[in-house]
Structures are given as structure tokens and as C-alpha cells.
Amino acid sequence: MTEQTSPFEKEPREIDGLQPGYGDTPYYEYSPPGLRYQERNDIIYPLPSERLAAPAAPPAGPGGANGSNESLMTESRALPRLPSLGPGLEGPPVIPGQSPILPPTAPRTPGPWRFIIAILLIGLILFAGGIATYLALAARGGSSSTSSQPTAKASVVVTPGAATSSFHTGPCPFQPGRGIVQGRDLTCGVLTVPEDRSQPQGNTVHLAVAIFKAGTAQTDAAPFLYLSGGPGGATLSELGPYISQANLQAVTLGHTFILFDQRGTGYSTPSLYCGEIDRFTQATKDENLSRQANDAQYLQAMRSCHDRLTAEGIHLSAYTTIADAQDVHDLIHALGYRQVDLYGVSYGTRLALTVMRLFPQDLRSVILDSTVPTQSNLFTSFPAAMQHAFDTLFNGCRTDALCNESYPNLEATFYRLVDRLNAHPVTFNDLQYGPVLLTGDGLVQWVFTSLYVTSFIPDLPRAISEIDHGQYTLISETYGQLLLANDVSYGMYYSVECGEDMRYTSLQALDKTILVLRPELRAGMQDSLESDYRVCQLWNVPPVPPEQKQPVKSDLPTLILSGEYDPITPTSNAMMAQKTLSHSYLFVFPGTGHGVFLTSSCANLIMGEFLDNPQIQPASSCISSMGEPNFT
């Protein structure tokens, strides 16, 4: 790798005496396969025990054991973009642990997740930037015309001059789910805030807001404010249409439910969406580009986006987690609330933690789902998280008698297949996106991304075996939906991540982080991290204040949720954040991927009980009734 002088290395920053970057990589541990979850102090965590014991009776209330959330989703709808079950058109019944029978032309759906996938893919954006270049190289990815930013964004324009924040109601920019009536169940509007609060008379930002009414005066102690993942993930277009009258209570947990598109994302304006990336990935999804050629084209696409955004007068340095947190504060008070219950998933947890630090008086309680601590570094921790995820999958199959018998030596098969496909890529036909070139890097990215989706996990051993035998049925049904569909504002992603994480590391530190990976994974990961580094040089945003990279200390009641199979925010992240949260409860859910909320009735029961009384640790007996993945 050729060394380059860059502003990222001229002034290395110290955090608590540590060189930022490699030394800040969170510890991760191998989760023992086959777990019974037990309680110890404030942590519900896995211990090796009785994996094959008969499960306990399902918890009281909707749903059943083994993470089934069948009762949470009482409708299904036609697939707009993602292979998931959600409100809309009637579909076939879903039996827990089994795949529904779908028409031959529809993607195979391993579980009731059409609604849930919207939440998970918002969280998935956490690694989507130049870890997105890895994705682009691996996937030769594209995006259909239906995946571009919503056309309704054009109805909101940026105007200079506003010095204070204000909220105005207006029509919803999305079509609500079945039975949801605007004005009765749903109120939409726009929050106007300064783009740069140091220049209150300058440009303004318009944040799209949606408020679902489900609670009553007796039950709604505080509104439930949702912070999506990313940075760069759309919220309203992903979640708004999926909330129906049938699932309203399950999704909102009986509370007023506030969604908003963070600055630079979704329907909010100005938009930092980079259509240049969509055009690049669409044009190259089935081309056999070298890593060097792919990186050059990706960087050029990002340069075009950067130049267009700055020419539009957008101040990229104003799009930060701290600015997002100030937006949250302004939103709470503009809506007339004194306090809210704050929920964050993935990057949304880092935003939630920042709100906890800056505006604790605004919060009654906090739920952190798939945690990204403020002191962690996405780029330096990503290789370890990826290796941990694959190890968890292969250990899980190896200790499952049926899986191990059906797919012996799955780990060796997978890594051998990665090398083979990198040397000799194959082209398969994605059901929605057409021809896609599959490299070893592309296989790695697809398996990794599939681990986000709890109901995909049981099918992964069979899918790997199929590909090894030249069959592409399973991957063709989900690859494009997971890797090629795109509603990410990459401009927002880089504005946040370049100043918040890349400014606190170096090329040398990034190179060291890949040593935790298996040799078959190193070249692709190194390429993606170095590509991210080059994009951040181009983006050239200033570093966030060092205080933002410190752990958040708080005594606010905090519920921390973690999935055993989470590929990007392992339980070690949750434990790292919990060290300085004195009034917190950590729960680990077996067989669960990224984003615990709505993956099981157990998760909803625990969250609901916590919101009812955040001062008391919620009961966790339902976790012991959840099983490991039911590998097919």
C-alpha cells in the first residue's frame, strides 16, 4: 500500500492516553455454541448449558418460544423492494420455524420478516459506507429505480434565515399502512432547524416527522421516539408504510411513536443522497472488475457526489451525531413534550448515547438495541466483528447435530469457496435484479449481511452448501434484496463517519485490524477499509470534539439489547457501553441477529415491561425459552 500524506495523520489525536484507532478496537469473545441464558447482576448473558433440553413453555402473551413473532404480524403484503412480510396484501400463514409457501415468482421468505427487515436494513447501514466499497466490489451492486430517494422530497425546499427551530404539520410523504388514518392515527410534519447552529441565520434543515398515536392518557407515560441506524438510513420511507392498524400496538408498544428522518436522510432536506453511487453500482453489478478498477470508479462517483453537494451550498461538516442530537432535543420540545422514552438501533444507539450525554433532562428512559458505543471505532472494529460473526455461525452449525450431519466441515467449505469464487467468479440470476457476478468477496458480504436477519440465519448452512455445488436458488432470492436495494444517504454516512471515526485512526491502524481475520477474508477487507480512507480524505470534514469519543456516563434507566449472532455490533459492544451506565440492564437473545426489537415476542415483552416501569429490571424468563437457530 502506498503511503500518502493526509490531514488524517498530520495531527493524531489521543484519547485517554491511547492512540486512537487500533488500541480502541473492542474486545470480542467467541460465544459458546448452545446456550442457556442466565441472570447475573444486571446482565442476562449466555452460559454453556443444556442446549438440547426441552424448551420451557412459551411466555404469556402473543407469540411463542424460539423467537417466533408470528402474532406481531397479522397481515402480509406484496414485496415493494424487500423479501419480507408486512402489512398490506393478504399472504399465506406463517408457521414458526417454517418457511411460508409463496408463489413461484416471489422470493422465498424464511420467516415472518417483511416488516422487520425494514428495521434491520436501517441498522445494516451501519457498515454501509466504504465498507460499502467492499459491498460494491463484491456485489457489483445496483439499485432499481424504485430504490432511489423518494420523489416526495422535492416538495420540501431549503430556505435560509431561520434562527430557531419550529414544527409545522403537513401531509405525510409516504402511504400509511392499511387502516392507518392521517389525522386520527398519524400526524406528519416538518421540523425546521439551523443547518449550522453556530450560524443560526444561515441555511436551514427540514426534518420529516411522523407521529403514530397508539397510547392513551393512562398508558402513555412518555412518547416513544425511534432513532434509526446508519448514519444515512431513511426511516419514514422504510417504516412508515409498514405500520398498519393490525400491528400498531405491537410496533408502538402502546405508546405515541415518533419517527423522523435524520438530517441529510430520507425525506428530510437537504438530502445527502448520492445517486452517483446507484448509477455506478447498477452499471457494474455483473462486471468482473479488479479491486483497483472498482475502487477508482467508486471514488470518482463519491467525488461527483461531493462536488454536487458542496456546489448546492451544503456544509458537509454540519452533518454530525452532535448535530443530530441537537435536532432530537429540538424535536422533543417543538412537539411540546417534556420527556420521551428514547429507542436507538445500531448507529441510532450512538445517537441516543449522545443525547444522553448532552440532554439527559429530555429523557425518561433509553433502549439501546445493537449498541455502537461512542468510544468505539467502526472502521477498526469491523474486521473483528465480522470474524466473530462467522465463527458464531460455524460453531452453531457444528454443535447442532442435524446441521453438522447435513453440512459437515461447513467452515472449511465456506473459506474454500471464498477462494474459489475470487479466482473464478460465477454469474447467477437474481430474481429481481437480473445477472449478478458472484465473487468470493460477494459471498462473504452476502453471508455477513444475511446474519443481520434473524429468520435468515437458519438457512445459511444450506445456502453455502448449495453454492458449493453450483446451485444458486437461495442466494438468488435474497442477494439483491439485501445488497443491491439502496436507500442510503452516503453523503450523510461519510460526513458522520469520516469526522467521528476515520479522523481517529490511520492507515497503519487499519492494516493491523485485519490480522484478526482468516486469510481468505483479509484482502477484501483491507481493500474496503483503504477505500473508505480515501473517500474520507476527499470528504475532508473536521474531527468531532474529543469529548464525543469518550464513554457516556449516565444513571438514566437504560435497557440494552443484543443478538447472539449480530454480525456488526457484538455483545462486547453492549458490555463496553454498559460499563459507564450505572442504571442499566443488558439482555442477550439467542439465535438473534442485528436489531432485536420485533424479532420475537420475548423482546417485545421485555421492552414493554421496561417502558411501563424503567426503574425496575424487567423479567427475563422468556429468554430461557428461546432456542438456537433451527438450521434447515
C-alpha positions as CSV (number, residue, x, y, z in Angstrom):
1,M,0.0,0.0,0.0
2,T,1.4,3.4,-1.0
3,E,1.6,5.8,1.9
4,Q,0.0,9.2,1.3
5,T,0.2,12.4,3.4
6,S,-3.2,13.3,4.5
7,P,-4.9,15.5,7.1
8,F,-5.9,12.4,9.0
9,E,-2.3,11.7,10.0
10,K,-0.9,15.2,10.4
11,E,-2.4,15.6,13.9
12,P,-3.0,12.2,15.5
13,R,-5.4,12.5,18.4
14,E,-5.1,10.9,21.8
15,I,-8.0,9.5,23.8
16,D,-7.3,8.8,27.5
17,G,-3.6,8.3,26.5
18,L,-4.4,5.8,23.8
19,Q,-3.5,6.3,20.2
20,P,-7.0,6.4,18.6
21,G,-7.8,3.5,16.3
22,Y,-6.3,0.1,16.8
23,G,-6.0,0.4,20.5
24,D,-9.7,1.3,20.7
25,T,-10.8,-1.9,18.9
26,P,-13.4,-3.5,21.3
27,Y,-12.6,-6.9,22.7
28,Y,-14.8,-9.7,21.3
29,E,-15.2,-13.2,22.5
30,Y,-16.4,-16.4,20.9
31,S,-19.9,-17.1,22.1
32,P,-20.1,-20.7,23.2
33,P,-22.5,-22.6,20.9
34,G,-25.6,-24.0,22.6
35,L,-26.5,-21.6,25.3
36,R,-28.9,-21.3,28.2
37,Y,-29.3,-17.7,29.3
38,Q,-28.9,-16.9,33.0
39,E,-29.1,-13.8,35.1
40,R,-26.0,-12.3,36.8
41,N,-26.3,-8.9,38.3
42,D,-27.7,-6.6,35.6
43,I,-26.7,-8.8,32.7
44,I,-28.6,-11.6,31.1
45,Y,-25.9,-13.5,29.3
46,P,-25.1,-16.9,27.8
47,L,-23.5,-19.8,29.7
48,P,-22.8,-23.2,28.2
49,S,-25.6,-25.4,29.4
50,E,-28.4,-27.7,28.3
51,R,-28.7,-26.7,24.7
52,L,-30.7,-29.7,23.8
53,A,-33.0,-29.6,26.8
54,A,-36.7,-29.2,26.0
55,P,-37.7,-25.6,25.9
56,A,-39.8,-24.0,28.6
57,A,-43.4,-23.1,27.9
58,P,-43.8,-20.0,25.8
59,P,-44.1,-16.7,27.6
60,A,-47.6,-15.4,28.3
61,G,-48.9,-13.1,25.7
62,P,-48.6,-13.0,22.0
63,G,-46.2,-15.2,20.2
64,G,-44.4,-18.3,21.4
65,A,-41.0,-19.7,22.2
66,N,-37.9,-19.8,19.9
67,G,-38.2,-16.2,19.0
68,S,-41.4,-16.5,17.0
69,N,-43.1,-13.2,16.4
70,E,-46.0,-14.7,14.4
71,S,-48.6,-12.8,16.4
72,L,-46.9,-9.5,15.9
73,M,-47.6,-9.5,12.2
74,T,-51.2,-10.4,11.4
75,E,-51.0,-9.3,7.8
76,S,-48.6,-9.8,4.9
77,R,-48.1,-7.6,1.9
78,A,-46.7,-7.8,-1.6
79,L,-43.0,-7.1,-1.8
80,P,-42.2,-3.5,-2.7
81,R,-38.5,-3.9,-2.5
82,L,-37.5,-6.3,0.3
83,P,-38.4,-10.0,0.7
84,S,-40.3,-9.5,3.9
85,L,-43.8,-10.0,5.3
86,G,-45.5,-6.8,6.3
87,P,-48.9,-5.1,6.3
88,G,-50.8,-4.8,3.0
89,L,-52.0,-7.7,0.8
90,E,-53.1,-10.9,2.4
91,G,-50.5,-13.7,2.2
92,P,-50.1,-17.3,3.3
93,P,-50.0,-18.1,7.0
94,V,-46.5,-18.4,8.6
95,I,-45.7,-21.3,10.9
96,P,-42.9,-20.6,13.4
97,G,-39.7,-22.3,12.3
98,Q,-41.0,-23.0,8.8
99,S,-40.9,-21.0,5.5
100,P,-44.2,-19.9,4.1
101,I,-45.4,-21.2,0.8
102,L,-45.1,-18.3,-1.7
103,P,-45.9,-18.1,-5.4
104,P,-43.1,-19.3,-7.6
105,T,-42.4,-15.8,-8.8
106,A,-41.9,-14.4,-5.3
107,P,-38.7,-14.5,-3.3
108,R,-38.6,-17.4,-0.8
109,T,-39.2,-16.0,2.7
110,P,-37.7,-17.9,5.7
111,G,-40.0,-16.5,8.4
112,P,-42.3,-13.6,9.1
113,W,-39.9,-10.7,8.5
114,R,-41.2,-8.5,5.7
115,F,-41.9,-5.8,8.2
116,I,-38.9,-6.5,10.4
117,I,-36.4,-6.3,7.5
118,A,-37.1,-2.6,7.2
119,I,-35.8,-2.1,10.7
120,L,-32.9,-4.4,10.2
121,L,-31.7,-2.9,6.9
122,I,-31.7,0.6,8.6
123,G,-29.4,-0.9,11.1
124,L,-27.4,-2.7,8.4
125,I,-26.4,0.7,7.0
126,L,-24.0,1.0,10.0
127,F,-21.3,-0.7,7.8
128,A,-22.6,0.6,4.5
129,G,-20.2,3.3,3.5
130,G,-16.9,2.2,2.2
131,I,-17.4,-0.9,3.9
132,A,-19.8,-0.1,1.0
133,T,-16.9,-0.2,-1.4
134,Y,-16.4,-3.7,-0.3
135,L,-20.0,-4.3,-1.0
136,A,-19.8,-2.7,-4.4
137,L,-16.8,-4.7,-5.4
138,A,-18.4,-7.9,-4.0
139,A,-21.8,-7.3,-5.4
140,R,-21.1,-5.3,-8.5
141,G,-24.2,-3.9,-6.9
142,G,-27.0,-1.9,-8.4
143,S,-30.2,-0.4,-7.4
144,S,-33.5,-0.4,-9.1
145,S,-35.4,2.7,-10.0
146,T,-37.7,2.1,-7.1
147,S,-34.8,2.2,-4.7
148,S,-33.9,5.8,-5.4
149,Q,-34.8,8.6,-2.9
150,P,-38.5,9.3,-2.7
151,T,-39.8,11.8,-5.1
152,A,-41.9,13.5,-2.4
153,K,-38.6,15.1,-1.2
154,A,-38.9,17.7,-3.8
155,S,-41.9,19.2,-2.0
156,V,-39.7,20.5,0.7
157,V,-37.1,23.1,-0.1
158,V,-34.2,24.6,1.9
159,T,-34.6,28.2,2.8
160,P,-32.0,30.5,4.6
161,G,-32.7,32.7,7.5
162,A,-34.4,30.8,10.3
163,A,-32.7,31.2,13.7
164,T,-34.8,28.9,15.8
165,S,-36.5,25.5,15.5
166,S,-40.1,25.2,14.5
167,F,-42.5,22.4,13.7
168,H,-45.4,22.5,11.2
169,T,-47.8,19.8,10.4
170,G,-48.4,18.7,6.9
171,P,-49.3,15.8,4.6
172,C,-47.4,12.5,5.1
173,P,-44.7,11.9,2.4
174,F,-45.5,8.2,2.4
175,Q,-48.6,6.0,2.1
176,P,-49.5,4.7,5.5
177,G,-50.3,1.1,6.1
178,R,-53.7,-0.4,6.0
179,G,-56.2,1.1,8.4
180,I,-54.0,4.0,9.4
181,V,-55.8,7.3,9.1
182,Q,-53.9,10.6,8.9
183,G,-55.3,13.0,11.5
184,R,-56.5,10.2,13.7
185,D,-53.7,7.6,14.0
186,L,-50.9,9.5,12.3
187,T,-49.7,13.1,12.2
188,C,-46.9,14.2,9.9
189,G,-44.9,17.4,9.7
190,V,-41.6,19.1,9.2
191,L,-39.2,20.3,11.9
192,T,-37.1,23.3,10.7
193,V,-33.7,23.7,12.4
194,P,-30.5,25.6,11.6
195,E,-28.1,23.6,9.4
196,D,-25.2,25.0,11.5
197,R,-26.2,26.2,14.9
198,S,-23.1,28.4,15.1
199,Q,-24.6,30.3,12.2
200,P,-28.3,30.5,13.2
201,Q,-29.2,32.9,10.4
202,G,-27.7,30.6,7.8
203,N,-29.2,27.7,5.9
204,T,-31.9,25.6,7.5
205,V,-32.6,21.9,7.5
206,H,-36.1,20.4,7.2
207,L,-36.6,17.2,9.1
208,A,-39.5,14.9,8.0
209,V,-41.5,13.7,11.1
210,A,-44.3,11.1,11.6
211,I,-46.1,10.6,14.8
212,F,-48.3,7.4,15.3
213,K,-50.9,7.6,18.1
214,A,-51.4,4.4,19.9
215,G,-51.2,5.2,23.6
216,T,-53.8,6.6,26.0
217,A,-53.5,9.2,28.7
218,Q,-53.4,6.3,31.2
219,T,-50.7,4.2,29.4
220,D,-48.7,6.7,27.5
221,A,-46.3,7.9,30.3
222,A,-44.0,9.3,27.6
223,P,-43.8,9.2,23.8
224,F,-41.6,6.5,22.3
225,L,-39.0,8.2,20.0
226,Y,-37.3,6.0,17.4
227,L,-33.7,6.6,16.2
228,S,-32.8,4.7,13.1
229,G,-29.4,3.3,12.1
230,G,-26.9,4.5,9.6
231,P,-25.6,7.1,9.6
232,G,-27.6,7.7,6.4
233,G,-30.6,5.4,6.8
234,A,-34.1,6.5,5.8
235,T,-36.7,6.0,8.4
236,L,-40.1,7.2,7.2
237,S,-40.0,5.5,3.8
238,E,-38.8,2.2,5.4
239,L,-41.1,2.0,8.5
240,G,-44.0,4.3,7.8
241,P,-45.7,2.2,5.1
242,Y,-45.3,-1.0,7.2
243,I,-47.2,0.2,10.3
244,S,-50.8,-0.8,9.9
245,Q,-53.8,-0.8,12.2
246,A,-53.2,-4.6,12.7
247,N,-49.7,-4.2,14.1
248,L,-49.9,-0.7,15.5
249,Q,-50.0,-1.8,19.1
250,A,-47.1,-4.3,18.7
251,V,-44.9,-1.8,16.9
252,T,-45.6,1.2,19.2
253,L,-45.8,-0.9,22.4
254,G,-48.9,1.1,23.1
255,H,-47.2,4.5,23.2
256,T,-47.2,7.5,21.0
257,F,-44.5,6.5,18.4
258,I,-42.3,9.3,16.9
259,L,-40.3,8.7,13.7
260,F,-38.2,11.2,11.9
261,D,-35.6,11.2,9.1
262,Q,-32.3,12.4,10.5
263,R,-30.7,15.4,8.7
264,G,-29.4,14.5,5.3
265,T,-31.5,11.3,5.0
266,G,-34.8,10.1,3.7
267,Y,-37.5,12.8,3.1
268,S,-35.5,15.4,5.0
269,T,-33.8,18.2,3.1
270,P,-31.3,19.0,2.0
271,S,-30.7,15.4,1.0
272,L,-27.1,14.0,1.1
273,Y,-28.2,11.1,-1.1
274,C,-25.7,10.1,-3.7
275,G,-27.4,8.9,-6.8
276,E,-24.0,8.7,-8.4
277,I,-23.4,5.6,-6.4
278,D,-26.6,4.0,-7.6
279,R,-25.6,4.6,-11.2
280,F,-22.2,3.2,-10.6
281,T,-23.3,0.0,-8.9
282,Q,-26.1,-0.6,-11.4
283,A,-23.7,-0.3,-14.3
284,T,-21.2,-2.7,-12.8
285,K,-23.2,-5.3,-10.9
286,D,-22.3,-8.1,-13.4
287,E,-18.8,-6.8,-14.4
288,N,-15.7,-8.6,-13.3
289,L,-13.8,-5.5,-12.2
290,S,-10.5,-5.7,-10.4
291,R,-10.5,-4.3,-6.9
292,Q,-8.3,-1.4,-8.2
293,A,-10.7,-0.6,-11.0
294,N,-13.7,-0.9,-8.8
295,D,-12.2,1.4,-6.2
296,A,-11.3,4.0,-8.8
297,Q,-14.8,4.2,-10.1
298,Y,-16.3,4.2,-6.7
299,L,-14.1,7.1,-5.6
300,Q,-15.0,9.0,-8.7
301,A,-18.7,8.5,-8.0
302,M,-18.2,9.8,-4.5
303,R,-16.2,12.8,-5.8
304,S,-19.0,13.7,-8.1
305,C,-21.5,13.5,-5.2
306,H,-19.2,15.5,-3.0
307,D,-18.8,18.2,-5.6
308,R,-22.5,18.4,-6.4
309,L,-23.5,18.7,-2.7
310,T,-21.0,21.4,-2.0
311,A,-22.0,23.3,-5.1
312,E,-25.5,23.2,-3.7
313,G,-24.2,25.1,-0.7
314,I,-24.5,22.2,1.7
315,H,-22.0,22.4,4.6
316,L,-20.9,18.8,5.0
317,S,-19.3,19.5,8.3
318,A,-22.7,20.3,9.8
319,Y,-23.9,16.8,9.5
320,T,-22.7,15.1,12.7
321,T,-24.0,13.0,15.5
322,I,-23.8,16.0,17.8
323,A,-26.0,18.0,15.4
324,D,-28.4,15.0,15.2
325,A,-28.6,15.0,19.0
326,Q,-29.4,18.7,19.0
327,D,-32.1,18.0,16.4
328,V,-33.6,15.4,18.7
329,H,-33.6,17.9,21.6
330,D,-35.3,20.5,19.4
331,L,-37.9,17.9,18.1
332,I,-38.9,16.8,21.6
333,H,-39.6,20.4,22.7
334,A,-41.1,21.6,19.4
335,L,-43.7,18.8,19.8
336,G,-44.5,20.0,23.3
337,Y,-43.1,17.1,25.3
338,R,-41.1,17.3,28.4
339,Q,-39.5,13.9,28.2
340,V,-39.5,10.9,25.9
341,D,-38.5,7.2,26.1
342,L,-35.7,7.1,23.6
343,Y,-35.0,4.0,21.4
344,G,-32.0,3.6,19.2
345,V,-30.9,0.8,16.9
346,S,-27.4,0.3,15.6
347,Y,-26.0,3.8,14.8
348,G,-29.1,5.1,16.4
349,T,-27.7,3.9,19.7
350,R,-24.6,6.1,19.3
351,L,-27.0,9.0,18.6
352,A,-29.1,8.0,21.7
353,L,-26.0,7.9,23.8
354,T,-25.0,11.4,22.6
355,V,-28.5,12.7,23.6
356,M,-28.0,11.0,27.0
357,R,-24.7,13.0,27.4
358,L,-26.0,16.4,26.1
359,F,-29.7,16.4,27.0
360,P,-30.3,14.0,29.9
361,Q,-33.2,16.1,31.1
362,D,-35.1,15.2,27.9
363,L,-35.2,11.5,28.7
364,R,-37.3,9.3,30.9
365,S,-35.6,6.1,29.8
366,V,-33.4,4.7,27.0
367,I,-33.3,1.5,25.0
368,L,-30.1,0.6,23.2
369,D,-30.6,-2.1,20.6
370,S,-27.4,-3.4,18.9
371,T,-25.1,-0.9,20.5
372,V,-22.5,1.3,19.0
373,P,-20.6,2.9,21.9
374,T,-19.4,6.5,21.3
375,Q,-15.8,5.4,22.2
376,S,-15.8,2.6,19.6
377,N,-14.5,3.0,16.1
378,L,-16.5,1.5,13.3
379,F,-13.5,1.0,10.9
380,T,-11.1,-0.5,13.4
381,S,-13.6,-2.8,15.0
382,F,-15.3,-4.1,11.8
383,P,-12.8,-6.9,11.0
384,A,-13.1,-8.4,14.5
385,A,-16.9,-8.2,14.4
386,M,-17.0,-9.9,11.0
387,Q,-14.8,-12.8,12.1
388,H,-16.8,-13.2,15.3
389,A,-20.0,-13.4,13.3
390,F,-18.7,-16.2,11.0
391,D,-17.2,-18.1,14.0
392,T,-20.6,-17.9,15.7
393,L,-22.4,-19.3,12.7
394,F,-19.9,-22.1,12.1
395,N,-19.8,-23.0,15.8
396,G,-23.6,-23.0,15.9
397,C,-23.8,-25.4,13.0
398,R,-21.1,-27.6,14.3
399,T,-22.8,-28.1,17.7
400,D,-26.2,-28.7,16.1
401,A,-26.5,-32.4,15.5
402,L,-28.6,-32.2,12.4
403,C,-26.7,-29.2,10.9
404,N,-23.4,-30.9,11.5
405,E,-24.6,-34.1,9.9
406,S,-26.1,-32.3,6.9
407,Y,-23.2,-29.9,6.3
408,P,-20.0,-31.4,7.8
409,N,-17.0,-29.2,7.7
410,L,-19.1,-26.1,6.8
411,E,-16.4,-23.7,7.9
412,A,-13.8,-25.3,5.6
413,T,-16.3,-25.4,2.8
414,F,-17.1,-21.7,3.1
415,Y,-13.5,-20.5,3.2
416,R,-12.5,-22.8,0.3
417,L,-15.5,-21.4,-1.6
418,V,-14.4,-17.8,-1.0
419,D,-11.0,-18.5,-2.5
420,R,-12.5,-20.4,-5.4
421,L,-15.0,-17.7,-6.3
422,N,-12.4,-14.9,-6.1
423,A,-10.3,-16.9,-8.5
424,H,-13.2,-17.9,-10.8
425,P,-16.4,-15.8,-10.3
426,V,-19.7,-17.1,-11.4
427,T,-22.8,-15.2,-12.7
428,F,-26.2,-16.1,-11.3
429,N,-29.6,-14.5,-12.0
430,D,-31.0,-12.6,-9.1
431,L,-34.8,-12.8,-9.1
432,Q,-35.3,-9.1,-9.0
433,Y,-32.0,-7.6,-10.3
434,G,-31.0,-9.9,-13.0
435,P,-27.5,-11.1,-13.7
436,V,-25.0,-10.6,-10.8
437,L,-21.4,-11.6,-10.7
438,L,-20.6,-13.5,-7.6
439,T,-17.1,-13.3,-6.3
440,G,-15.7,-14.7,-3.1
441,D,-15.9,-11.2,-1.6
442,G,-19.6,-11.1,-2.7
443,L,-20.3,-14.4,-1.0
444,V,-18.6,-13.1,2.2
445,Q,-20.8,-10.0,2.1
446,W,-24.0,-11.8,1.4
447,V,-23.5,-14.3,4.3
448,F,-22.4,-11.5,6.6
449,T,-25.4,-9.4,5.7
450,S,-27.8,-12.3,6.0
451,L,-26.7,-12.7,9.6
452,Y,-28.4,-9.4,10.3
453,V,-31.8,-11.0,9.6
454,T,-32.7,-13.4,12.4
455,S,-35.0,-15.5,10.3
456,F,-32.3,-15.9,7.6
457,I,-29.8,-17.4,9.9
458,P,-31.2,-21.0,9.9
459,D,-30.9,-21.2,6.1
460,L,-27.3,-20.1,5.7
461,P,-25.6,-23.5,6.1
462,R,-27.8,-24.9,3.3
463,A,-27.2,-21.9,1.1
464,I,-23.5,-22.2,1.4
465,S,-23.7,-25.9,0.6
466,E,-25.9,-25.1,-2.4
467,I,-23.4,-22.6,-3.8
468,D,-20.6,-25.0,-3.3
469,H,-22.5,-27.5,-5.5
470,G,-23.2,-24.9,-8.2
471,Q,-26.8,-24.2,-7.1
472,Y,-28.0,-20.6,-6.5
473,T,-31.6,-20.9,-5.5
474,L,-31.4,-19.4,-2.0
475,I,-28.9,-16.7,-2.8
476,S,-30.8,-15.6,-6.0
477,E,-33.9,-15.0,-3.9
478,T,-32.3,-12.7,-1.3
479,Y,-29.0,-11.4,-2.6
480,G,-30.3,-8.3,-4.5
481,Q,-32.8,-7.5,-1.7
482,L,-30.0,-7.4,0.9
483,L,-27.1,-6.0,-1.1
484,L,-28.4,-4.1,-4.1
485,A,-31.5,-2.3,-2.8
486,N,-30.3,1.0,-1.6
487,D,-31.8,4.0,0.2
488,V,-28.7,5.1,2.0
489,S,-27.5,8.7,2.1
490,Y,-23.9,8.1,1.6
491,G,-23.1,11.8,1.9
492,M,-24.5,11.6,5.4
493,Y,-22.7,8.4,6.1
494,Y,-19.3,9.9,5.3
495,S,-20.0,13.3,6.9
496,V,-20.5,11.5,10.2
497,E,-18.1,8.6,9.9
498,C,-15.1,10.5,8.5
499,G,-15.2,13.1,11.3
500,E,-16.2,10.7,14.0
501,D,-14.2,7.5,13.4
502,M,-11.8,7.9,10.4
503,R,-10.2,11.0,11.9
504,Y,-9.3,9.0,14.9
505,T,-7.4,6.3,13.1
506,S,-4.7,5.8,10.5
507,L,-3.8,3.6,7.6
508,Q,-1.3,1.7,9.7
509,A,-4.0,1.1,12.4
510,L,-6.5,-0.1,9.7
511,D,-3.9,-2.5,8.4
512,K,-3.4,-4.0,11.8
513,T,-7.1,-4.7,12.4
514,I,-7.3,-7.2,9.5
515,L,-4.9,-9.6,11.2
516,V,-7.8,-11.0,13.3
517,L,-9.4,-12.2,10.1
518,R,-8.9,-15.6,8.3
519,P,-6.5,-15.2,5.4
520,E,-9.3,-15.7,2.9
521,L,-11.0,-12.5,4.2
522,R,-8.1,-10.2,4.6
523,A,-7.6,-8.8,1.0
524,G,-11.2,-7.8,0.6
525,M,-11.4,-6.2,4.0
526,Q,-8.2,-4.3,3.6
527,D,-9.3,-3.0,0.2
528,S,-12.6,-1.8,1.6
529,L,-11.0,0.0,4.6
530,E,-8.4,1.7,2.5
531,S,-11.1,2.8,0.0
532,D,-13.1,4.3,2.9
533,Y,-9.9,6.1,4.0
534,R,-9.5,7.6,0.5
535,V,-13.1,8.7,0.4
536,C,-12.7,10.4,3.8
537,Q,-9.7,12.3,2.5
538,L,-11.9,13.6,-0.2
539,W,-14.7,14.4,2.2
540,N,-12.3,16.3,4.4
541,V,-14.6,17.1,7.3
542,P,-13.1,18.1,10.6
543,P,-12.8,15.8,13.5
544,V,-15.5,15.8,16.1
545,P,-14.5,17.1,19.6
546,P,-12.6,14.5,21.6
547,E,-15.3,14.5,24.2
548,Q,-17.6,12.8,21.7
549,K,-15.3,9.9,21.6
550,Q,-15.4,9.4,25.4
551,P,-17.7,6.9,27.0
552,V,-21.1,8.2,28.0
553,K,-21.7,8.2,31.8
554,S,-25.3,8.2,32.9
555,D,-27.6,7.0,35.6
556,L,-30.7,7.1,33.3
557,P,-32.6,3.8,33.3
558,T,-31.3,2.0,30.2
559,L,-32.3,-1.3,28.6
560,I,-29.6,-2.8,26.4
561,L,-30.5,-5.5,23.9
562,S,-28.0,-7.7,22.0
563,G,-28.3,-10.5,19.5
564,E,-26.1,-13.6,19.8
565,Y,-25.5,-13.7,16.0
566,D,-25.3,-9.9,15.4
567,P,-22.5,-9.5,12.8
568,I,-21.7,-5.8,13.3
569,T,-22.4,-4.9,16.9
570,P,-21.5,-7.9,19.0
571,T,-22.4,-8.2,22.7
572,S,-18.9,-6.9,23.6
573,N,-20.1,-3.5,22.3
574,A,-23.1,-3.7,24.7
575,M,-20.8,-4.6,27.6
576,M,-18.5,-1.7,26.7
577,A,-21.3,0.8,26.8
578,Q,-22.8,-0.6,30.0
579,K,-19.6,-0.1,32.0
580,T,-20.5,3.6,32.4
581,L,-24.3,3.3,32.5
582,S,-24.9,2.8,36.2
583,H,-28.7,2.0,35.9
584,S,-28.7,-0.4,33.0
585,Y,-29.9,-3.9,32.2
586,L,-28.3,-6.0,29.5
587,F,-30.1,-8.9,27.8
588,V,-28.6,-11.2,25.1
589,F,-31.0,-13.0,22.8
590,P,-30.0,-16.5,21.5
591,G,-30.2,-17.1,17.8
592,T,-30.8,-13.4,17.1
593,G,-29.2,-11.2,14.5
594,H,-28.9,-7.4,14.3
595,G,-31.8,-5.4,15.8
596,V,-33.6,-7.3,18.5
597,F,-36.9,-5.2,18.5
598,L,-39.7,-7.1,16.9
599,T,-37.7,-10.3,16.2
600,S,-39.6,-12.1,19.0
601,S,-42.5,-11.8,21.3
602,C,-40.0,-12.1,24.1
603,A,-38.1,-8.9,23.1
604,N,-41.4,-7.0,22.9
605,L,-42.5,-8.3,26.3
606,I,-39.2,-7.2,27.9
607,M,-39.3,-3.8,26.2
608,G,-42.9,-3.2,27.1
609,E,-42.3,-4.1,30.8
610,F,-39.3,-1.8,30.8
611,L,-41.3,1.1,29.4
612,D,-44.0,0.5,32.0
613,N,-41.5,1.0,34.8
614,P,-37.9,1.8,33.7
615,Q,-36.8,1.9,37.4
616,I,-37.1,-1.9,37.8
617,Q,-35.3,-4.6,35.8
618,P,-37.8,-6.3,33.6
619,A,-38.4,-10.0,33.9
620,S,-36.4,-12.2,31.5
621,S,-37.7,-15.7,31.9
622,C,-38.9,-15.8,28.3
623,I,-35.3,-15.7,27.1
624,S,-34.6,-19.1,28.5
625,S,-37.4,-20.5,26.3
626,M,-35.8,-19.2,23.1
627,G,-33.8,-21.7,21.1
628,E,-30.7,-21.6,18.9
629,P,-31.3,-21.3,15.1
630,N,-33.3,-24.2,13.7
631,F,-30.9,-24.9,10.9
632,T,-32.6,-26.4,7.8
